[in-house]
Amino acid sequence: MCGIVGYVGHRQALDVVVDGLRRLEYRGYDSAGVAVVTGPGTLAVERKAGRLANLENRLDEVGRGEFAGTAGMGHTRWATHGPPVDRNAHPHRDATGRVAVVHNGIIENFAALRAELEADGVELTSDTDTETVAHLVGRAYAEGPTKGDLPASLRAVCHRLSGAFTLVVTHVDEPDMIVAARRSSPLVVGVGEGETFVASDVAAFIEYTRDAVELGQDQVITIDRDGYLVTDFDGEEAQTRPFHVDWDLSAAEKGGHEYFMLKEIEEQPTALADTLRGHFVDGRIVLDEQRMTDQDLRDVDKVFVVACGSAYHSGLVAKYAIEHWTRLPVEVELASEFRYRDPVLDRATLVVAVSQSGETADTLEAVRHARDQKARVLAVCNTNGAQIPRESDAVLYTHAGPEIGVASTKAFLAQIAANLMVGLALAQARGTKYSDEVAREFAELAAMPAAVAKVLGTVERVRELGRSLADSKAVLFLGRHVGYPVALEGALKLKELAYMHAEGFAAGELKHGPIALIEEGLPVVIVMPSPKGRAVLHAKMVSNISEIQARGARTIVLAEEGDETVRPFADELIEIPAVPTLLQPLVATVPLQVLSAEIARARGYDVDKPRNLAKSVTVE
Ligand code: F6R
């Protein structure tokens, strides 16, 4: 939530910062702003409510020449404190206008800090928590023990803040440096030739360098064109972890597609293949990082999967496989509920935390709660070095590449694949599957990129169908067994992209209430189990369809190729390849992604940036 970028180097900072913001806009798009040090003693700031395009228009009006300078920073906001209007857009300045601050996170004690400043006669001009930091840093720099020392001033202020924050600060008297601080919210450093970057995500600077450095918790960094210096909040030099980004600019660009999401849907075979690559070595499943012993894995007697949104649905899919393969009980829980209900956790509990961003606040807090209770935590994450994997005992990275569209697509499929590998790793450690069985399951997984590619080759018909549904008031989704989480995911995609009422149900629940919703013409999407793999459920599902068809529903049926039994019950039939039962969600989800995207496009909505949402949710 909120994207921030800072730059010091040899280029015009405004260009670098605006380009960076464009690639971070997925993090928030309520307002955007920039600050550039235009000379000793001068700071040019512009900010505008709405999308980045509004800020760019404003910069053109003012004249970009007014922003000449080689040190600067920018922000794209997802509003927390105060509505998305110009005065609440970042950067915020202190009363002298000499300090500018951008912020991602929430400063929980901001009301007390604000009251203190107001009591001292400071006039605050915004509703934000961030502005208090600008005033505090301005004061710390102007007087007292940290006078004239910007990093020390920021460190002193950090000691006074509670909550989660990444802060980037510039001061007119320090035209060649940018200072930043990090607690819980993300910040990475980009190291180029004669230029240095800080940003919420490497996508902001990938055009210039793929050499990055991951900051730790409670660290302050000073960047200039020659490099960086990192300390803890007490000023002691701190350790950081350099890494090389394994994707390039083309991955962070649309590549001819109208929307990132459409490109990301197409990239799913590659995302799956990249996620599986290198994890089956010498007949064994291997994780990326393991700070727990094999004995710890053998000792696991219960599994929780904790996650939010689509990541949670990926956990629901995996539950069927992990229980089947390991005979361990698996509970899948929304991360936001997990730690508030006192779950029973101990050393033999494995908590699998699934998060694309690796920074979702609810999931991160669930991880912390689990570790406090001595449970082991295994992270499934798409972002190298993010906070959730850093705080976990083991990590399996999904290699979906950057996902810019706010609605998760390729990361979701990659999460399913990774969660299934976690299941196989447990089965192998516990001996509930023989090595040849693990190899067979992995080989079936390895065939899935081709199966997904096949689905993608047939979705034109789904697009047409999507356009025909654009005026519907609501759509229901039904599934059984692994088709149930697919139904939930299909409904979530439709809600978030098309702002259409959508609900996913376990088909067996229909007669316990939801069937009352069925009326003439209501579209109902049904995810059919395989007639061979789950014959009993298939038969039950056929009965469910005929029940709703009898009540006037328009049935849109996703069924395995060659499933003739269901054809008479389908007003619309979408065929998907026959794949092993537990893997069907990987092929069944794809048409539903395409369907939602097309309905949203037909309704005239921005598929990449649905209203009110942001890609990574760093507040609870
Ligand atoms: C839905 C979607 C969200 C995320 C959720 C978790 O399309 O993208 O529901 O899945 O916010 O995000 P991560 O995986 O970053 O923890």
Boltz pocket constraint, residues with backbone or C-beta under 6 A from the ligand:
constraints:
  - pocket:
      binder: B
      contacts: [[A, 308], [A, 309], [A, 310], [A, 311], [A, 312], [A, 354], [A, 355], [A, 356], [A, 357], [A, 358], [A, 359], [A, 360], [A, 363], [A, 406], [A, 407], [A, 408], [A, 409], [A, 492], [A, 493], [A, 496], [A, 614], [A, 615], [A, 616], [A, 617]]
      max_distance: 6.0
